[in-house]
Amino acid sequence: MNFLDDHLTTLLRVAGNLFMELGQLNNAETMWRGLISRNPEATEYYDKLENCLGISKGNNFIFLKYQ
């Protein structure tokens, strides 16, 4: 990643977290899906998306389309 990509990623992460704190889960979902498309190896983004969608970590049989 270059300098601008790093900053965009940081801004998307901050926005996603802020939207979650404000209860604006639809907006937060958009941020996390964008981050997943930029870096699909980052498991933290999937965890945050699951939180936005109200998915429990205890269920091992959940199938989601992250697109």
LINUR-V316430 format. One record per pair of residues at least 6 apart in sequence whose C-alpha atoms are under 6 Angstrom apart, sorted by the first residue. I is the first residue (numbers start at 0). J is the second residue. D is the distance in Angstrom with one decimal. If there is no record, write none. Layout:
# LINUR-V316430
((I	J	D) (I	J	D))
This chain:
# LINUR-V316430
((11	30	5.8) (15	27	4.5) (15	30	5.2) (18	27	5.0) (19	27	5.7) (24	51	5.4) (28	48	5.8) (31	44	5.7) (31	48	5.7))
